Amino acid sequence: MRRSLYTLLVLTVVLLGASCEKANPVGPGQFASTDALLAALQRQGATVVRGEVLPRESSPFFSTNAQVVLVNTGFINVFEYPTVAAAESDAAKVSPDGSFVGSAVITWIGPPHFYKSGLLIVVYAGSADAVLQPLEAVLGTPFAHR
């Protein structure tokens, strides 16, 4: 009786502890939100200004809206997904040089750089070091770029 009561108590404590832990939906070092990315860029010393959310039609090759963000001297588009799998699915559509996304041929205003981290895909079309340096400091090497 005493042993089964002890086992029940231990089991209850373990289950309560597990239910109180907040699961990281994206893994260590990965971004779960646009807000987290912007905070990380600011910690790198970047000036960050959130712009408008673009309508879905502006980026029909991805399955979510783009949030425009000014980072120092250039604009980036941040696509935030509900799941890592959804972000990975859209990232898989991008050609290695970023000129194709799915069947869409894209003409960029500058060389495209695509980053993926957790729930986010970030796109920067340009070559300004003031934008690329903080992006690469927090997101790493682009998965597609020209």
JOVENSUL-V994835 format. One line per field, one symbol per residue. ss: DSSP state (a for helix, b for strand, c for the rest). A space follows every 50 residues. Layout:
# JOVENSUL-V994835
ss=???
This chain:
# JOVENSUL-V994835
ss=caaaaaaaaaaaaaaaaaaacccccccccccccaaaaaaaaaaccccbbb bbbccaaaaccccccbbbbbbccbbbbbbbcccaaaaaaaaccbcccccb bccbbccccccbbbbbbccbbbbbbcccaaaaaaaaaaaccccbbc
